[in-house]
Amino acid sequence: MPQLNPSPWLAIMVFTWLVFLIIVPPKIMAHIFPNEPATQNTEKPKTETWNWPWL
């Protein structure tokens, strides 16, 4: 049975893991987000009560 011969599949698995561990992470870490998060104002906005006209 050719499925039990580990030599080609072991090499495929090793090369796949090398791609995942060496080539892919720098590409992902080099990604730049288009919108950098802005700091929000810590001061709470003043809210006024709303007079309901039907009460």
Secondary structure, DSSP 4 states (H G I P E B T S, - for coil): -GGG-HHHHHHHHHHHHHIIIIIHHHHHHT---SSPPPPPP-SPPP------TT-
